[in-house]
Amino acid sequence: MKKIIISLVVLLLFPVLLHAQYSGGNGRGDFMLQSLANPLTGSENGNTTVPGTYSLEQNFPNPFNPTTNIKFSVAKLSFVKIVVFDVLGREVQTLVNEKMNSGSYEVSFDGSSLYSGVYFYKISSGEFSQVRKMVLIK
C-alpha cells in the first residue's frame, strides 16, 4: 500500500519529470564519480557486506553553492543512470550512465553554470527508480 501511495504522489507531483521528452542535455555542470566501495566486497572498509537494495540518498549539502555530493548504492551488477532535471523536466546533466558493480558510490555535481533554483535528480537501474529534490542557491 505504501508503494502505491508513493507512486501516486510521484505521478501527481512530478509528471513532467517522469515523462520528460527532452533528452538533449546541454553539458552544463561538471561531475565526478567516486566509488566508496571496494568493488569486490561492496563495502568501504573491506568487510564482506554487500548492499541488499538500491538506494539514492539526499544530496549534501542541500541547499548547495556551487557543488554538492550525491551518494547511492547498487545492489547487484546492473546498468545505472542518474540524471539531473530542472523544474520543467528538461535534462540538465547525466551524472552516471554505465554498468556498475554492487557497492556504494558518490557522485559530485557542480552547478556553477546553472541558475539558482530547484532541481531534481533521478536514479534508474533495472526496475528501481527514485527521484530526489535539491536546491541551488547562488
C-alpha positions in Angstrom: 0.0 0.0 0.0 2.9 2.4 0.8 4.4 1.8 -2.6 1.1 2.6 -4.3 0.7 5.8 -2.3 4.3 6.9 -3.0 3.8 6.1 -6.7 0.6 8.1 -6.9 2.3 11.1 -5.2 5.2 10.9 -7.6 2.9 10.6 -10.6 0.8 13.5 -9.5 3.6 15.8 -8.4 6.3 15.1 -11.0 4.6 14.1 -14.3 6.8 16.4 -16.4 9.9 15.0 -14.8 8.9 11.4 -15.1 7.9 11.7 -18.8 10.4 14.2 -20.0 10.8 14.1 -23.7 13.7 16.5 -23.8 16.9 14.5 -23.9 19.5 17.0 -25.3 21.5 17.5 -22.1 23.3 20.7 -22.7 26.5 19.8 -20.9 26.1 22.4 -18.1 27.6 21.4 -14.8 30.5 19.2 -14.1 30.5 15.9 -12.3 32.8 13.3 -10.8 32.0 9.7 -9.9 33.8 8.2 -7.0 33.4 4.7 -5.7 33.1 4.5 -1.9 33.2 0.7 -2.0 35.7 -2.0 -2.7 34.3 -3.4 -6.0 34.9 -6.9 -4.8 33.2 -6.7 -1.4 30.8 -3.8 -1.9 31.9 -2.0 1.2 34.2 0.9 2.0 36.1 -0.7 4.8 36.7 -4.1 3.2 34.3 -6.2 5.1 32.1 -8.6 3.1 28.7 -6.9 3.3 27.0 -6.2 0.0 24.2 -3.7 -0.3 20.9 -5.6 -0.3 19.0 -2.9 -2.0 19.3 0.1 -4.3 19.2 3.5 -2.7 19.6 7.2 -3.6 20.4 9.4 -0.7 19.7 13.1 -0.3 22.4 15.3 -1.6 24.7 17.1 0.8 25.0 20.0 1.3 21.4 21.0 0.4 20.9 23.8 -0.5 24.3 24.0 -2.2 26.5 26.5 -3.9 28.0 25.5 -6.3 28.8 21.8 -5.7 27.0 19.0 -3.9 27.5 15.3 -3.4 25.0 12.5 -4.1 25.5 9.1 -2.6 23.8 6.0 -4.0 24.0 2.2 -3.6 23.8 -0.5 -6.2 22.5 -3.9 -5.1 23.9 -6.0 -8.0 25.8 -5.7 -11.2 23.5 -3.5 -13.3 23.2 -0.6 -15.6 22.8 2.7 -13.6 21.7 6.1 -14.9 21.5 9.2 -12.8 20.1 12.3 -14.5 19.6 15.9 -13.2 16.4 17.7 -14.3 15.2 21.3 -14.0 11.7 22.1 -12.7 10.3 21.9 -16.2 11.6 18.3 -16.7 14.4 19.2 -19.0 17.5 17.2 -18.7 20.3 19.3 -17.3 23.1 16.7 -16.9 23.6 13.0 -17.0 25.8 12.2 -14.0 26.1 8.4 -14.4 25.3 6.2 -17.4 27.1 2.9 -17.1 27.1 -0.6 -15.9 28.2 -0.7 -12.2 29.2 -3.4 -9.7 27.4 -3.8 -6.4 28.5 -1.2 -3.9 28.2 2.3 -2.6 29.2 5.3 -4.7 29.2 9.0 -4.6 29.0 11.5 -7.5 29.8 15.2 -7.2 27.7 17.7 -9.1 28.9 21.2 -10.0 26.0 23.6 -10.7 28.2 26.7 -11.1 26.9 27.3 -14.7 23.2 26.9 -13.6 20.7 29.4 -12.3 19.6 29.3 -8.7 16.5 27.2 -8.2 15.1 23.7 -7.6 16.5 20.7 -9.5 15.6 17.0 -9.3 17.9 14.0 -9.7 16.7 10.6 -10.7 18.4 7.2 -10.5 17.2 4.4 -12.7 18.5 0.8 -12.6 16.5 -2.2 -13.8 13.1 -1.8 -12.1 14.4 0.6 -9.4 13.8 4.3 -9.9 13.9 7.1 -7.3 13.7 10.9 -7.5 15.0 13.5 -5.0 15.0 17.3 -4.9 18.0 19.6 -4.5 18.2 23.4 -4.3 20.9 25.5 -5.8 21.4 29.0 -4.2 23.8 31.5 -5.5 
